[in-house]
Amino acid sequence: MHYKVALGTLTIAETYVVGISNSRAFSPSDPEILGHLDIKRSRLSQISNRLLKFGILQVRPSGRTRKYSLTQAARAQLLAWGALKGGEA
């Protein structure tokens, strides 16, 4: 699945994660995301890896963890669709 198609079929949890990733990098143990979605670290890792697979997120190692952030291509597509205004999802 291409990132444009994937962006159009996001779940509520994935949409929240994409919104966070637009403003900052996050790890699968991010307390704000885990608390808001009421999920465990393993579920956030699954969501992040799915978004990574579709090219929506990019990842970089940070010590013993990984930091995910929104790709430029996904950000540009969301801006084109009007889904991001003023840097927010």
PDB file of N, CA, C and O in Angstrom:
ATOM      1  N   MET A   1       0.856  -1.182   0.000  1.00  0.00           N
ATOM      2  CA  MET A   1       0.000   0.000   0.000  1.00  0.00           C
ATOM      3  C   MET A   1       0.895   1.235   0.000  1.00  0.00           C
ATOM      4  O   MET A   1       1.876   1.293   0.741  1.00  0.00           O
ATOM      5  N   HIS A   2       0.572   2.183  -0.796  1.00  0.00           N
ATOM      6  CA  HIS A   2       1.302   3.436  -0.906  1.00  0.00           C
ATOM      7  C   HIS A   2       0.883   4.368   0.233  1.00  0.00           C
ATOM      8  O   HIS A   2      -0.239   4.276   0.731  1.00  0.00           O
ATOM      9  N   TYR A   3       1.786   5.265   0.643  1.00  0.00           N
ATOM     10  CA  TYR A   3       1.488   6.136   1.780  1.00  0.00           C
ATOM     11  C   TYR A   3       0.247   6.996   1.546  1.00  0.00           C
ATOM     12  O   TYR A   3      -0.468   7.295   2.503  1.00  0.00           O
ATOM     13  N   LYS A   4      -0.034   7.402   0.306  1.00  0.00           N
ATOM     14  CA  LYS A   4      -1.230   8.213   0.043  1.00  0.00           C
ATOM     15  C   LYS A   4      -2.498   7.416   0.338  1.00  0.00           C
ATOM     16  O   LYS A   4      -3.439   7.933   0.939  1.00  0.00           O
ATOM     17  N   VAL A   5      -2.515   6.167  -0.086  1.00  0.00           N
ATOM     18  CA  VAL A   5      -3.673   5.305   0.184  1.00  0.00           C
ATOM     19  C   VAL A   5      -3.770   5.041   1.683  1.00  0.00           C
ATOM     20  O   VAL A   5      -4.852   5.127   2.264  1.00  0.00           O
ATOM     21  N   ALA A   6      -2.638   4.720   2.307  1.00  0.00           N
ATOM     22  CA  ALA A   6      -2.628   4.430   3.749  1.00  0.00           C
ATOM     23  C   ALA A   6      -3.110   5.632   4.549  1.00  0.00           C
ATOM     24  O   ALA A   6      -3.837   5.464   5.528  1.00  0.00           O
ATOM     25  N   LEU A   7      -2.719   6.845   4.151  1.00  0.00           N
ATOM     26  CA  LEU A   7      -3.158   8.044   4.878  1.00  0.00           C
ATOM     27  C   LEU A   7      -4.678   8.183   4.849  1.00  0.00           C
ATOM     28  O   LEU A   7      -5.272   8.707   5.792  1.00  0.00           O
ATOM     29  N   GLY A   8      -5.297   7.724   3.789  1.00  0.00           N
ATOM     30  CA  GLY A   8      -6.748   7.821   3.661  1.00  0.00           C
ATOM     31  C   GLY A   8      -7.507   6.757   4.427  1.00  0.00           C
ATOM     32  O   GLY A   8      -8.734   6.816   4.510  1.00  0.00           O
ATOM     33  N   THR A   9      -6.800   5.781   4.993  1.00  0.00           N
ATOM     34  CA  THR A   9      -7.472   4.677   5.677  1.00  0.00           C
ATOM     35  C   THR A   9      -6.994   4.498   7.110  1.00  0.00           C
ATOM     36  O   THR A   9      -7.054   3.393   7.650  1.00  0.00           O
ATOM     37  N   LEU A  10      -6.524   5.564   7.726  1.00  0.00           N
ATOM     38  CA  LEU A  10      -5.999   5.469   9.088  1.00  0.00           C
ATOM     39  C   LEU A  10      -7.098   5.237  10.116  1.00  0.00           C
ATOM     40  O   LEU A  10      -8.213   5.742   9.984  1.00  0.00           O
ATOM     41  N   THR A  11      -6.762   4.470  11.132  1.00  0.00           N
ATOM     42  CA  THR A  11      -7.664   4.310  12.276  1.00  0.00           C
ATOM     43  C   THR A  11      -7.576   5.571  13.140  1.00  0.00           C
ATOM     44  O   THR A  11      -6.727   6.430  12.907  1.00  0.00           O
ATOM     45  N   ILE A  12      -8.447   5.673  14.124  1.00  0.00           N
ATOM     46  CA  ILE A  12      -8.414   6.825  15.038  1.00  0.00           C
ATOM     47  C   ILE A  12      -7.079   6.877  15.775  1.00  0.00           C
ATOM     48  O   ILE A  12      -6.497   7.951  15.919  1.00  0.00           O
ATOM     49  N   ALA A  13      -6.591   5.733  16.242  1.00  0.00           N
ATOM     50  CA  ALA A  13      -5.312   5.687  16.955  1.00  0.00           C
ATOM     51  C   ALA A  13      -4.171   6.098  16.030  1.00  0.00           C
ATOM     52  O   ALA A  13      -3.290   6.856  16.435  1.00  0.00           O
ATOM     53  N   GLU A  14      -4.179   5.607  14.797  1.00  0.00           N
ATOM     54  CA  GLU A  14      -3.127   5.959  13.842  1.00  0.00           C
ATOM     55  C   GLU A  14      -3.166   7.446  13.511  1.00  0.00           C
ATOM     56  O   GLU A  14      -2.120   8.078  13.364  1.00  0.00           O
ATOM     57  N   THR A  15      -4.362   8.004  13.394  1.00  0.00           N
ATOM     58  CA  THR A  15      -4.507   9.427  13.123  1.00  0.00           C
ATOM     59  C   THR A  15      -3.900  10.250  14.254  1.00  0.00           C
ATOM     60  O   THR A  15      -3.223  11.247  14.006  1.00  0.00           O
ATOM     61  N   TYR A  16      -4.142   9.834  15.489  1.00  0.00           N
ATOM     62  CA  TYR A  16      -3.574  10.530  16.641  1.00  0.00           C
ATOM     63  C   TYR A  16      -2.047  10.469  16.598  1.00  0.00           C
ATOM     64  O   TYR A  16      -1.376  11.476  16.826  1.00  0.00           O
ATOM     65  N   VAL A  17      -1.504   9.299  16.310  1.00  0.00           N
ATOM     66  CA  VAL A  17      -0.051   9.121  16.246  1.00  0.00           C
ATOM     67  C   VAL A  17       0.541   9.984  15.134  1.00  0.00           C
ATOM     68  O   VAL A  17       1.588  10.601  15.331  1.00  0.00           O
ATOM     69  N   VAL A  18      -0.101  10.040  13.984  1.00  0.00           N
ATOM     70  CA  VAL A  18       0.368  10.889  12.886  1.00  0.00           C
ATOM     71  C   VAL A  18       0.352  12.351  13.320  1.00  0.00           C
ATOM     72  O   VAL A  18       1.285  13.092  13.014  1.00  0.00           O
ATOM     73  N   GLY A  19      -0.679  12.772  14.019  1.00  0.00           N
ATOM     74  CA  GLY A  19      -0.750  14.147  14.513  1.00  0.00           C
ATOM     75  C   GLY A  19       0.398  14.481  15.455  1.00  0.00           C
ATOM     76  O   GLY A  19       1.008  15.545  15.353  1.00  0.00           O
ATOM     77  N   ILE A  20       0.684  13.569  16.366  1.00  0.00           N
ATOM     78  CA  ILE A  20       1.807  13.775  17.282  1.00  0.00           C
ATOM     79  C   ILE A  20       3.115  13.824  16.502  1.00  0.00           C
ATOM     80  O   ILE A  20       3.966  14.677  16.756  1.00  0.00           O
ATOM     81  N   SER A  21       3.272  12.901  15.546  1.00  0.00           N
ATOM     82  CA  SER A  21       4.529  12.814  14.798  1.00  0.00           C
ATOM     83  C   SER A  21       4.764  14.036  13.913  1.00  0.00           C
ATOM     84  O   SER A  21       5.895  14.293  13.501  1.00  0.00           O
ATOM     85  N   ASN A  22       3.718  14.782  13.621  1.00  0.00           N
ATOM     86  CA  ASN A  22       3.885  16.006  12.856  1.00  0.00           C
ATOM     87  C   ASN A  22       4.575  17.086  13.680  1.00  0.00           C
ATOM     88  O   ASN A  22       5.291  17.926  13.136  1.00  0.00           O
ATOM     89  N   SER A  23       4.358  17.062  14.992  1.00  0.00           N
ATOM     90  CA  SER A  23       4.925  18.112  15.831  1.00  0.00           C
ATOM     91  C   SER A  23       6.200  17.708  16.557  1.00  0.00           C
ATOM     92  O   SER A  23       6.982  18.568  16.961  1.00  0.00           O
ATOM     93  N   ARG A  24       6.420  16.385  16.729  1.00  0.00           N
ATOM     94  CA  ARG A  24       7.625  15.950  17.443  1.00  0.00           C
ATOM     95  C   ARG A  24       7.878  14.471  17.190  1.00  0.00           C
ATOM     96  O   ARG A  24       6.987  13.725  16.783  1.00  0.00           O
ATOM     97  N   ALA A  25       9.117  14.070  17.441  1.00  0.00           N
ATOM     98  CA  ALA A  25       9.470  12.652  17.376  1.00  0.00           C
ATOM     99  C   ALA A  25       8.977  11.980  18.655  1.00  0.00           C
ATOM    100  O   ALA A  25       8.869  12.621  19.701  1.00  0.00           O
ATOM    101  N   PHE A  26       8.685  10.701  18.565  1.00  0.00           N
ATOM    102  CA  PHE A  26       8.200   9.963  19.729  1.00  0.00           C
ATOM    103  C   PHE A  26       8.779   8.558  19.722  1.00  0.00           C
ATOM    104  O   PHE A  26       9.216   8.057  18.686  1.00  0.00           O
ATOM    105  N   SER A  27       8.776   7.935  20.882  1.00  0.00           N
ATOM    106  CA  SER A  27       9.202   6.539  20.999  1.00  0.00           C
ATOM    107  C   SER A  27       7.981   5.690  21.346  1.00  0.00           C
ATOM    108  O   SER A  27       6.957   6.228  21.766  1.00  0.00           O
ATOM    109  N   PRO A  28       8.078   4.373  21.175  1.00  0.00           N
ATOM    110  CA  PRO A  28       6.950   3.506  21.516  1.00  0.00           C
ATOM    111  C   PRO A  28       6.593   3.515  23.008  1.00  0.00           C
ATOM    112  O   PRO A  28       5.553   2.981  23.394  1.00  0.00           O
ATOM    113  N   SER A  29       7.437   4.109  23.841  1.00  0.00           N
ATOM    114  CA  SER A  29       7.093   4.198  25.261  1.00  0.00           C
ATOM    115  C   SER A  29       6.674   5.614  25.668  1.00  0.00           C
ATOM    116  O   SER A  29       6.749   5.965  26.846  1.00  0.00           O
ATOM    117  N   ASP A  30       6.239   6.418  24.716  1.00  0.00           N
ATOM    118  CA  ASP A  30       5.828   7.793  24.973  1.00  0.00           C
ATOM    119  C   ASP A  30       4.614   7.817  25.907  1.00  0.00           C
ATOM    120  O   ASP A  30       3.545   7.334  25.532  1.00  0.00           O
ATOM    121  N   PRO A  31       4.760   8.370  27.114  1.00  0.00           N
ATOM    122  CA  PRO A  31       3.658   8.327  28.086  1.00  0.00           C
ATOM    123  C   PRO A  31       2.420   9.108  27.643  1.00  0.00           C
ATOM    124  O   PRO A  31       1.301   8.700  27.955  1.00  0.00           O
ATOM    125  N   GLU A  32       2.592  10.211  26.929  1.00  0.00           N
ATOM    126  CA  GLU A  32       1.443  11.004  26.473  1.00  0.00           C
ATOM    127  C   GLU A  32       0.575  10.194  25.505  1.00  0.00           C
ATOM    128  O   GLU A  32      -0.647  10.151  25.648  1.00  0.00           O
ATOM    129  N   ILE A  33       1.207   9.559  24.527  1.00  0.00           N
ATOM    130  CA  ILE A  33       0.460   8.779  23.541  1.00  0.00           C
ATOM    131  C   ILE A  33      -0.169   7.556  24.198  1.00  0.00           C
ATOM    132  O   ILE A  33      -1.345   7.265  23.983  1.00  0.00           O
ATOM    133  N   LEU A  34       0.614   6.847  24.994  1.00  0.00           N
ATOM    134  CA  LEU A  34       0.097   5.644  25.664  1.00  0.00           C
ATOM    135  C   LEU A  34      -1.108   5.983  26.535  1.00  0.00           C
ATOM    136  O   LEU A  34      -2.104   5.259  26.531  1.00  0.00           O
ATOM    137  N   GLY A  35      -1.018   7.079  27.279  1.00  0.00           N
ATOM    138  CA  GLY A  35      -2.116   7.485  28.156  1.00  0.00           C
ATOM    139  C   GLY A  35      -3.351   7.923  27.379  1.00  0.00           C
ATOM    140  O   GLY A  35      -4.474   7.548  27.717  1.00  0.00           O
ATOM    141  N   HIS A  36      -3.132   8.723  26.332  1.00  0.00           N
ATOM    142  CA  HIS A  36      -4.264   9.217  25.553  1.00  0.00           C
ATOM    143  C   HIS A  36      -5.017   8.078  24.866  1.00  0.00           C
ATOM    144  O   HIS A  36      -6.248   8.052  24.858  1.00  0.00           O
ATOM    145  N   LEU A  37      -4.267   7.139  24.292  1.00  0.00           N
ATOM    146  CA  LEU A  37      -4.893   6.031  23.570  1.00  0.00           C
ATOM    147  C   LEU A  37      -5.258   4.864  24.485  1.00  0.00           C
ATOM    148  O   LEU A  37      -5.957   3.942  24.066  1.00  0.00           O
ATOM    149  N   ASP A  38      -4.790   4.901  25.725  1.00  0.00           N
ATOM    150  CA  ASP A  38      -5.022   3.826  26.693  1.00  0.00           C
ATOM    151  C   ASP A  38      -4.582   2.472  26.127  1.00  0.00           C
ATOM    152  O   ASP A  38      -5.339   1.501  26.113  1.00  0.00           O
ATOM    153  N   ILE A  39      -3.329   2.447  25.664  1.00  0.00           N
ATOM    154  CA  ILE A  39      -2.743   1.234  25.105  1.00  0.00           C
ATOM    155  C   ILE A  39      -1.402   0.973  25.774  1.00  0.00           C
ATOM    156  O   ILE A  39      -0.887   1.822  26.501  1.00  0.00           O
ATOM    157  N   LYS A  40      -0.846  -0.191  25.528  1.00  0.00           N
ATOM    158  CA  LYS A  40       0.472  -0.558  26.049  1.00  0.00           C
ATOM    159  C   LYS A  40       1.538  -0.283  24.996  1.00  0.00           C
ATOM    160  O   LYS A  40       1.235  -0.069  23.822  1.00  0.00           O
ATOM    161  N   ARG A  41       2.786  -0.293  25.440  1.00  0.00           N
ATOM    162  CA  ARG A  41       3.923  -0.017  24.573  1.00  0.00           C
ATOM    163  C   ARG A  41       3.941  -0.917  23.336  1.00  0.00           C
ATOM    164  O   ARG A  41       4.228  -0.445  22.236  1.00  0.00           O
ATOM    165  N   SER A  42       3.642  -2.193  23.502  1.00  0.00           N
ATOM    166  CA  SER A  42       3.687  -3.124  22.364  1.00  0.00           C
ATOM    167  C   SER A  42       2.690  -2.726  21.279  1.00  0.00           C
ATOM    168  O   SER A  42       2.984  -2.862  20.091  1.00  0.00           O
ATOM    169  N   ARG A  43       1.513  -2.234  21.674  1.00  0.00           N
ATOM    170  CA  ARG A  43       0.507  -1.811  20.682  1.00  0.00           C
ATOM    171  C   ARG A  43       0.969  -0.552  19.955  1.00  0.00           C
ATOM    172  O   ARG A  43       0.783  -0.438  18.744  1.00  0.00           O
ATOM    173  N   LEU A  44       1.568   0.391  20.676  1.00  0.00           N
ATOM    174  CA  LEU A  44       2.083   1.597  20.031  1.00  0.00           C
ATOM    175  C   LEU A  44       3.220   1.232  19.078  1.00  0.00           C
ATOM    176  O   LEU A  44       3.351   1.839  18.016  1.00  0.00           O
ATOM    177  N   SER A  45       4.026   0.268  19.438  1.00  0.00           N
ATOM    178  CA  SER A  45       5.077  -0.198  18.557  1.00  0.00           C
ATOM    179  C   SER A  45       4.484  -0.797  17.274  1.00  0.00           C
ATOM    180  O   SER A  45       5.006  -0.559  16.184  1.00  0.00           O
ATOM    181  N   GLN A  46       3.408  -1.565  17.395  1.00  0.00           N
ATOM    182  CA  GLN A  46       2.737  -2.139  16.223  1.00  0.00           C
ATOM    183  C   GLN A  46       2.195  -1.036  15.314  1.00  0.00           C
ATOM    184  O   GLN A  46       2.374  -1.083  14.097  1.00  0.00           O
ATOM    185  N   ILE A  47       1.539  -0.057  15.905  1.00  0.00           N
ATOM    186  CA  ILE A  47       0.986   1.063  15.133  1.00  0.00           C
ATOM    187  C   ILE A  47       2.113   1.801  14.415  1.00  0.00           C
ATOM    188  O   ILE A  47       2.006   2.101  13.226  1.00  0.00           O
ATOM    189  N   SER A  48       3.187   2.091  15.137  1.00  0.00           N
ATOM    190  CA  SER A  48       4.319   2.828  14.565  1.00  0.00           C
ATOM    191  C   SER A  48       4.966   2.052  13.431  1.00  0.00           C
ATOM    192  O   SER A  48       5.305   2.628  12.397  1.00  0.00           O
ATOM    193  N   ASN A  49       5.138   0.766  13.616  1.00  0.00           N
ATOM    194  CA  ASN A  49       5.752  -0.056  12.573  1.00  0.00           C
ATOM    195  C   ASN A  49       4.863  -0.155  11.337  1.00  0.00           C
ATOM    196  O   ASN A  49       5.370  -0.198  10.216  1.00  0.00           O
ATOM    197  N   ARG A  50       3.556  -0.190  11.524  1.00  0.00           N
ATOM    198  CA  ARG A  50       2.640  -0.201  10.376  1.00  0.00           C
ATOM    199  C   ARG A  50       2.771   1.105   9.582  1.00  0.00           C
ATOM    200  O   ARG A  50       2.847   1.090   8.354  1.00  0.00           O
ATOM    201  N   LEU A  51       2.796   2.230  10.300  1.00  0.00           N
ATOM    202  CA  LEU A  51       2.942   3.525   9.643  1.00  0.00           C
ATOM    203  C   LEU A  51       4.317   3.664   8.984  1.00  0.00           C
ATOM    204  O   LEU A  51       4.449   4.312   7.945  1.00  0.00           O
ATOM    205  N   LEU A  52       5.328   3.060   9.584  1.00  0.00           N
ATOM    206  CA  LEU A  52       6.670   3.042   8.999  1.00  0.00           C
ATOM    207  C   LEU A  52       6.659   2.239   7.696  1.00  0.00           C
ATOM    208  O   LEU A  52       7.219   2.670   6.688  1.00  0.00           O
ATOM    209  N   LYS A  53       6.030   1.091   7.726  1.00  0.00           N
ATOM    210  CA  LYS A  53       5.946   0.208   6.551  1.00  0.00           C
ATOM    211  C   LYS A  53       5.309   0.917   5.358  1.00  0.00           C
ATOM    212  O   LYS A  53       5.709   0.695   4.216  1.00  0.00           O
ATOM    213  N   PHE A  54       4.323   1.764   5.620  1.00  0.00           N
ATOM    214  CA  PHE A  54       3.616   2.470   4.558  1.00  0.00           C
ATOM    215  C   PHE A  54       4.289   3.780   4.161  1.00  0.00           C
ATOM    216  O   PHE A  54       3.790   4.486   3.284  1.00  0.00           O
ATOM    217  N   GLY A  55       5.418   4.116   4.793  1.00  0.00           N
ATOM    218  CA  GLY A  55       6.151   5.330   4.423  1.00  0.00           C
ATOM    219  C   GLY A  55       5.591   6.599   5.022  1.00  0.00           C
ATOM    220  O   GLY A  55       5.925   7.698   4.579  1.00  0.00           O
ATOM    221  N   ILE A  56       4.740   6.460   6.029  1.00  0.00           N
ATOM    222  CA  ILE A  56       4.167   7.637   6.685  1.00  0.00           C
ATOM    223  C   ILE A  56       5.116   8.143   7.767  1.00  0.00           C
ATOM    224  O   ILE A  56       5.275   9.350   7.949  1.00  0.00           O
ATOM    225  N   LEU A  57       5.744   7.214   8.481  1.00  0.00           N
ATOM    226  CA  LEU A  57       6.723   7.565   9.499  1.00  0.00           C
ATOM    227  C   LEU A  57       8.110   7.144   9.059  1.00  0.00           C
ATOM    228  O   LEU A  57       8.277   6.239   8.241  1.00  0.00           O
ATOM    229  N   GLN A  58       9.094   7.814   9.615  1.00  0.00           N
ATOM    230  CA  GLN A  58      10.487   7.401   9.477  1.00  0.00           C
ATOM    231  C   GLN A  58      11.008   7.143  10.881  1.00  0.00           C
ATOM    232  O   GLN A  58      10.438   7.632  11.856  1.00  0.00           O
ATOM    233  N   VAL A  59      12.086   6.378  10.990  1.00  0.00           N
ATOM    234  CA  VAL A  59      12.595   6.010  12.303  1.00  0.00           C
ATOM    235  C   VAL A  59      14.097   6.228  12.352  1.00  0.00           C
ATOM    236  O   VAL A  59      14.800   6.070  11.354  1.00  0.00           O
ATOM    237  N   ARG A  60      14.569   6.593  13.535  1.00  0.00           N
ATOM    238  CA  ARG A  60      16.011   6.684  13.764  1.00  0.00           C
ATOM    239  C   ARG A  60      16.290   6.141  15.152  1.00  0.00           C
ATOM    240  O   ARG A  60      15.495   6.335  16.072  1.00  0.00           O
ATOM    241  N   PRO A  61      17.423   5.460  15.307  1.00  0.00           N
ATOM    242  CA  PRO A  61      17.771   4.953  16.636  1.00  0.00           C
ATOM    243  C   PRO A  61      18.120   6.112  17.570  1.00  0.00           C
ATOM    244  O   PRO A  61      18.693   7.114  17.143  1.00  0.00           O
ATOM    245  N   SER A  62      17.774   5.967  18.822  1.00  0.00           N
ATOM    246  CA  SER A  62      18.092   6.964  19.838  1.00  0.00           C
ATOM    247  C   SER A  62      18.437   6.217  21.119  1.00  0.00           C
ATOM    248  O   SER A  62      17.560   5.907  21.926  1.00  0.00           O
ATOM    249  N   GLY A  63      19.697   5.937  21.292  1.00  0.00           N
ATOM    250  CA  GLY A  63      20.104   5.131  22.444  1.00  0.00           C
ATOM    251  C   GLY A  63      19.579   3.720  22.304  1.00  0.00           C
ATOM    252  O   GLY A  63      19.829   3.050  21.303  1.00  0.00           O
ATOM    253  N   ARG A  64      18.842   3.268  23.321  1.00  0.00           N
ATOM    254  CA  ARG A  64      18.298   1.910  23.291  1.00  0.00           C
ATOM    255  C   ARG A  64      16.883   1.850  22.718  1.00  0.00           C
ATOM    256  O   ARG A  64      16.261   0.787  22.711  1.00  0.00           O
ATOM    257  N   THR A  65      16.382   2.965  22.246  1.00  0.00           N
ATOM    258  CA  THR A  65      15.023   2.997  21.703  1.00  0.00           C
ATOM    259  C   THR A  65      15.046   3.541  20.272  1.00  0.00           C
ATOM    260  O   THR A  65      16.111   3.789  19.708  1.00  0.00           O
ATOM    261  N   ARG A  66      13.863   3.720  19.700  1.00  0.00           N
ATOM    262  CA  ARG A  66      13.710   4.287  18.367  1.00  0.00           C
ATOM    263  C   ARG A  66      12.841   5.520  18.473  1.00  0.00           C
ATOM    264  O   ARG A  66      11.933   5.582  19.301  1.00  0.00           O
ATOM    265  N   LYS A  67      13.121   6.498  17.637  1.00  0.00           N
ATOM    266  CA  LYS A  67      12.310   7.715  17.569  1.00  0.00           C
ATOM    267  C   LYS A  67      11.654   7.782  16.196  1.00  0.00           C
ATOM    268  O   LYS A  67      12.328   7.734  15.167  1.00  0.00           O
ATOM    269  N   TYR A  68      10.342   7.893  16.196  1.00  0.00           N
ATOM    270  CA  TYR A  68       9.566   7.974  14.962  1.00  0.00           C
ATOM    271  C   TYR A  68       9.168   9.426  14.707  1.00  0.00           C
ATOM    272  O   TYR A  68       8.909  10.184  15.642  1.00  0.00           O
ATOM    273  N   SER A  69       9.123   9.796  13.442  1.00  0.00           N
ATOM    274  CA  SER A  69       8.641  11.123  13.053  1.00  0.00           C
ATOM    275  C   SER A  69       7.980  11.020  11.681  1.00  0.00           C
ATOM    276  O   SER A  69       8.180  10.043  10.959  1.00  0.00           O
ATOM    277  N   LEU A  70       7.203  12.016  11.335  1.00  0.00           N
ATOM    278  CA  LEU A  70       6.466  12.050  10.071  1.00  0.00           C
ATOM    279  C   LEU A  70       7.435  12.275   8.913  1.00  0.00           C
ATOM    280  O   LEU A  70       8.337  13.107   9.012  1.00  0.00           O
ATOM    281  N   THR A  71       7.252  11.541   7.821  1.00  0.00           N
ATOM    282  CA  THR A  71       8.106  11.753   6.644  1.00  0.00           C
ATOM    283  C   THR A  71       7.691  13.042   5.943  1.00  0.00           C
ATOM    284  O   THR A  71       6.558  13.504   6.078  1.00  0.00           O
ATOM    285  N   GLN A  72       8.627  13.611   5.196  1.00  0.00           N
ATOM    286  CA  GLN A  72       8.323  14.823   4.439  1.00  0.00           C
ATOM    287  C   GLN A  72       7.237  14.562   3.395  1.00  0.00           C
ATOM    288  O   GLN A  72       6.379  15.414   3.163  1.00  0.00           O
ATOM    289  N   ALA A  73       7.274  13.387   2.767  1.00  0.00           N
ATOM    290  CA  ALA A  73       6.277  13.061   1.738  1.00  0.00           C
ATOM    291  C   ALA A  73       4.872  12.997   2.346  1.00  0.00           C
ATOM    292  O   ALA A  73       3.921  13.522   1.768  1.00  0.00           O
ATOM    293  N   ALA A  74       4.744  12.357   3.504  1.00  0.00           N
ATOM    294  CA  ALA A  74       3.434  12.268   4.160  1.00  0.00           C
ATOM    295  C   ALA A  74       2.972  13.649   4.615  1.00  0.00           C
ATOM    296  O   ALA A  74       1.795  13.984   4.485  1.00  0.00           O
ATOM    297  N   ARG A  75       3.894  14.452   5.149  1.00  0.00           N
ATOM    298  CA  ARG A  75       3.543  15.818   5.576  1.00  0.00           C
ATOM    299  C   ARG A  75       3.047  16.631   4.381  1.00  0.00           C
ATOM    300  O   ARG A  75       2.041  17.333   4.477  1.00  0.00           O
ATOM    301  N   ALA A  76       3.757  16.532   3.260  1.00  0.00           N
ATOM    302  CA  ALA A  76       3.363  17.273   2.058  1.00  0.00           C
ATOM    303  C   ALA A  76       1.981  16.838   1.572  1.00  0.00           C
ATOM    304  O   ALA A  76       1.177  17.677   1.167  1.00  0.00           O
ATOM    305  N   GLN A  77       1.699  15.535   1.611  1.00  0.00           N
ATOM    306  CA  GLN A  77       0.393  15.042   1.175  1.00  0.00           C
ATOM    307  C   GLN A  77      -0.707  15.536   2.099  1.00  0.00           C
ATOM    308  O   GLN A  77      -1.766  15.957   1.633  1.00  0.00           O
ATOM    309  N   LEU A  78      -0.469  15.489   3.398  1.00  0.00           N
ATOM    310  CA  LEU A  78      -1.467  15.974   4.361  1.00  0.00           C
ATOM    311  C   LEU A  78      -1.712  17.466   4.182  1.00  0.00           C
ATOM    312  O   LEU A  78      -2.850  17.920   4.298  1.00  0.00           O
ATOM    313  N   LEU A  79      -0.672  18.229   3.905  1.00  0.00           N
ATOM    314  CA  LEU A  79      -0.834  19.668   3.635  1.00  0.00           C
ATOM    315  C   LEU A  79      -1.647  19.880   2.361  1.00  0.00           C
ATOM    316  O   LEU A  79      -2.516  20.752   2.313  1.00  0.00           O
ATOM    317  N   ALA A  80      -1.366  19.086   1.333  1.00  0.00           N
ATOM    318  CA  ALA A  80      -2.103  19.209   0.060  1.00  0.00           C
ATOM    319  C   ALA A  80      -3.583  18.903   0.244  1.00  0.00           C
ATOM    320  O   ALA A  80      -4.435  19.524  -0.393  1.00  0.00           O
ATOM    321  N   TRP A  81      -3.884  17.954   1.107  1.00  0.00           N
ATOM    322  CA  TRP A  81      -5.288  17.608   1.384  1.00  0.00           C
ATOM    323  C   TRP A  81      -5.951  18.582   2.336  1.00  0.00           C
ATOM    324  O   TRP A  81      -7.161  18.514   2.547  1.00  0.00           O
ATOM    325  N   GLY A  82      -5.181  19.481   2.910  1.00  0.00           N
ATOM    326  CA  GLY A  82      -5.728  20.418   3.893  1.00  0.00           C
ATOM    327  C   GLY A  82      -5.922  19.789   5.267  1.00  0.00           C
ATOM    328  O   GLY A  82      -6.639  20.335   6.106  1.00  0.00           O
ATOM    329  N   ALA A  83      -5.288  18.645   5.499  1.00  0.00           N
ATOM    330  CA  ALA A  83      -5.413  17.963   6.787  1.00  0.00           C
ATOM    331  C   ALA A  83      -4.484  18.547   7.837  1.00  0.00           C
ATOM    332  O   ALA A  83      -4.678  18.316   9.030  1.00  0.00           O
ATOM    333  N   LEU A  84      -3.483  19.295   7.414  1.00  0.00           N
ATOM    334  CA  LEU A  84      -2.574  19.983   8.338  1.00  0.00           C
ATOM    335  C   LEU A  84      -2.737  21.473   8.114  1.00  0.00           C
ATOM    336  O   LEU A  84      -2.666  21.961   6.986  1.00  0.00           O
ATOM    337  N   LYS A  85      -2.954  22.178   9.192  1.00  0.00           N
ATOM    338  CA  LYS A  85      -3.071  23.635   9.115  1.00  0.00           C
ATOM    339  C   LYS A  85      -2.147  24.229  10.161  1.00  0.00           C
ATOM    340  O   LYS A  85      -2.253  23.913  11.346  1.00  0.00           O
ATOM    341  N   GLY A  86      -1.250  25.078   9.727  1.00  0.00           N
ATOM    342  CA  GLY A  86      -0.333  25.715  10.658  1.00  0.00           C
ATOM    343  C   GLY A  86       0.561  24.740  11.386  1.00  0.00           C
ATOM    344  O   GLY A  86       0.949  24.993  12.527  1.00  0.00           O
ATOM    345  N   GLY A  87       0.902  23.615  10.743  1.00  0.00           N
ATOM    346  CA  GLY A  87       1.792  22.633  11.340  1.00  0.00           C
ATOM    347  C   GLY A  87       1.122  21.648  12.264  1.00  0.00           C
ATOM    348  O   GLY A  87       1.811  20.883  12.940  1.00  0.00           O
ATOM    349  N   GLU A  88      -0.220  21.635  12.321  1.00  0.00           N
ATOM    350  CA  GLU A  88      -0.929  20.710  13.206  1.00  0.00           C
ATOM    351  C   GLU A  88      -1.807  19.779  12.392  1.00  0.00           C
ATOM    352  O   GLU A  88      -2.329  20.147  11.340  1.00  0.00           O
ATOM    353  N   ALA A  89      -1.958  18.555  12.906  1.00  0.00           N
ATOM    354  CA  ALA A  89      -2.840  17.586  12.239  1.00  0.00           C
ATOM    355  C   ALA A  89      -4.275  17.792  12.674  1.00  0.00           C
ATOM    356  O   ALA A  89      -5.166  17.073  12.221  1.00  0.00           O
TER     357      ALA A  89
END
